[in-house]
Amino acid sequence: MSYSKIGVVGLGIMGAGIVEVFARSGYEVIGVAESEAAVEIGRGNLAKSLSRAVSKGKLSQNESDVITGRVTFGPEFKLLSDCDLVVEAAPEILSLKTSIFSQLDQVVKPSGILATNTSSLSVTQIAQATNRSGQVVGLHFFNPAPVQKFVEVIGTKISDPDVVASVTALGAALGKRTAQVTDKPGFIVNKLLLRYLNHAVQILDAGSASKEQLDAAMRELSNYPMGPCELLDLVGIDTCVEIMKTIHADTGLDIDIPAQGMLELVADGKMGRKTGSGFYDYSQSHEAPTDSDELIKAQVHLDLVTAYLGDCIAMQATGYASREDIDAGMKLGCGLPEGPFEVIERVGLSQVRKNQADLANRTGISSYQPLSL
Ligand code: 3HC
């Protein structure tokens, strides 16, 4: 299988970012969205990201023009007919994605591979909307797609192994570290990351800390590039709610119920950066949140990190993902300075397990207990 022409359906922040990734790597790209207005937004998203790189001296204006020249935008699916691969990056609504896939199946040439950038939905169900389910995979990028150097390739039980292998090789050709994952809600990174983000909002909802304390704690005490509320705003709070619903439907655990604070913001139309406000207001420039209450910051930092490390241990122990893939996913997909298993090695497994037991006993939430060995 060889790839030269790539289609992208959906031109929001992720879709436009994926267009940029392929166009920067020299591929001819067709970007399709549902209306002329959505196409214009996509075109603007690409232009903004490229002009940011030009203004930082990372790209010359000429290179930026060459990249832009590789992309054709339009609102019609038929533009995608001779693409070797089409990546769908529409909102996290299963019925929308299955409808897109059945349309793609009609218009894309028979040898074309179809990929979904879904954050957590079942790739198997999406594949079943087509008559080429063996040629359907997940290809999951991280936001901002041109920056984060990790992609998950999700093969289903019905995916052709050669297709999974060739899409994985393509991911590597884009300069990304790849991990092959099976089709489980949240795959590797979102399962871990979204639980952590949801946990932070549960702490906020309980009134135990402010959003500034939560964000400052993770930035200052773990050197994360963003705190959890800032990251929810970047990813889109509506998207995060949908991911948590899918994870909760799978686990049935109370800790996976989408936190009230997220539901309220979504109901208010405050989805994060893309709508101009979420936990924070983006009408003015956003500065890193600060707070001087060191005790609260230390407590929320310990609780968030403890629960997260416990989830990483469980994910590896159940054989779902290797520690190498988990560490790479969290570092290269989310820009974290250390992978969770590097943290565990530094802190000591027995200390992490003790912290897990303390957290479970203090909160009365048994899901935080360490795995029995
Ligand atoms: N598009 C393109 N490039 C961007 C960008 C964007 N939206 N935002 C930032 N960048 C680039 C900048 O140009 C800069 O590039 P350079 O190093 O070549 O100059 C680099 O990223 C760093 O940018 P800044 O210095 O302006 O800003 P920061 O240092 O604060 O970094 C960040 C911004 C890269 C967003 C960083 O804060 C980060 O990594 N945050 C964590 C993001 C994260 O966790 N993403 C994963 C979310 S989960 C997900 O996406 C999965 C989905 O399914 C939900």
Residues whose N, C-alpha, C, O or C-beta is under 5 A from the ligand:
A	BS01	3HC	S49 K56 K58 S119 F141 F142 N143 P144 P146 V147 P225 M226 V235 G333 C334 G335
